[in-house]
Every structure is written in structure tokens, then in C-alpha cells.
Amino acid sequence: MGRLSVRVLLVEDSPDDRFWLSRLLRENTVGIDLVESGTAESALTLAQSSQFDLIVTDYNLPGQTGVEFLEGLRATNNWTPVMVVTGSADISAAQGSVDAGAAAFLAKESLDSDALQRGIERSLEPLFVVVDPSLLTLSASDTARWLCERLSRPLDALDSDMRAIRERPSSQVGIDEQRALDALESKIVAIQDRMRRALKDYQGEAELV
């Protein structure tokens, strides 16, 4: 990935879940330096006094939600990527986490090594952009094409995730959840469209240079 180690802060109040998540993280992240916390308060203190590459937090923390923890973290001007995990597939929790700026949102009930690895890669991708020296010799238009292709990958991953959510059996989704899901999907599609148009415009401008 271009780095020798990844420093991760795990925030989970349940000892059993913390043990399980820490094991999954260690198994799926080469060279991980894992620090564990059982409360949002201690996690905020750790995040202010140390530097982390990723914070993985439970959604249901004592006294506050993972979203409130994320908002408190951002209020201190800490922009470490945050991945939120939850014990239930709650659409409103997912939407709240995305709105607050979470890099990934995962449900514990379906969390396995593959899902965790995708979440980690998505959260950390900006940290692991390895620049090939040959790129330094490219023209502006070729560099723009490379950047657009690189930046389009998270958008393509979102397409796959939303497709998986839409394909869930209708019996698993209540009316209110479906409405929240539809609203979240519309918001994500609008963001994707704006980003793709911006990338296309950028590439077009670079080709004129």
C-alpha cells in the first residue's frame, strides 16, 4: 500500500465486540498499530494527543452515538477518516453517518473479512496514492485522465454498494426504512453526478492546455 504501518483507533464499549473487531482488524491490516478505547470521551482524548490514520467506532456508544462522536471529533479540527460500525442495519444511522462525514458505514451482522477490507481500503485510499515517477513526464491531458480515473473509483464502489442495498429482500425493509433509503440514494446519486461532471470538466479543460 505504500506505507509500512497503519495506526488505527478502535472505539467500542462492548468487550466482546472490541475483541472481535480488533481480531478482524489485525487479520486484515498488514502492519497495523491498534489502539483501543471503550468510551467516546477517552477516544477524543487519544485522538487529540496522538495521530491516527483511521478511527473505527461503534455507532451506539455510552451516552452518545457514533455520529455525535464524529461531530465532536471534527469540532476539534481533527479530520482523521472515520469508519462507523453498528449492530443493526439501521438506514437512518447510515444516512446520519454519511451526512456527518463518515468514510464508511458497516453493519456488524454482515461484517466479515471481505467487507471490512473494502471499508478499510475506501477509508484509507487517499492516504495510499502512490505516484508513479513516469507520471511526472505526462502531458497535462494525460495526467488529467489518470487523475479522473483514480478519483472515479470511489464513485464506482458506491454504485456497487447501493445496488447491493437495493437488492435486499423487501421483507427486510419497513416502509419508513425504505423512504429513508430512497432519500439517501437520491442524495448519493446527486453527489455522484456532480463529482462526475466536475471530473469531466476538469479533464476537458486540461486537454485544452
Buried (B, 14 or more C-beta within 10 A) or exposed (E): BEEEEBBBBBBBBBEEBBEBBBEBBEEBBEEBEBBBBBBBBEBBEBBEEEEBBBBBBBBBBEEBBBBBBBBBBBEEEBEBBBBBBBBEBBBEBBBBBBEBBBBBBBBBEEBEEEBBBBBBBBBBBEEEEEEEEEEEEEEEBEBBBBBBEEBBEBBEBBEEBBEEBEEEEEEEBEEEBEEBBEEBBEEBEEEBEEBBEEBEEBBEEBEEE
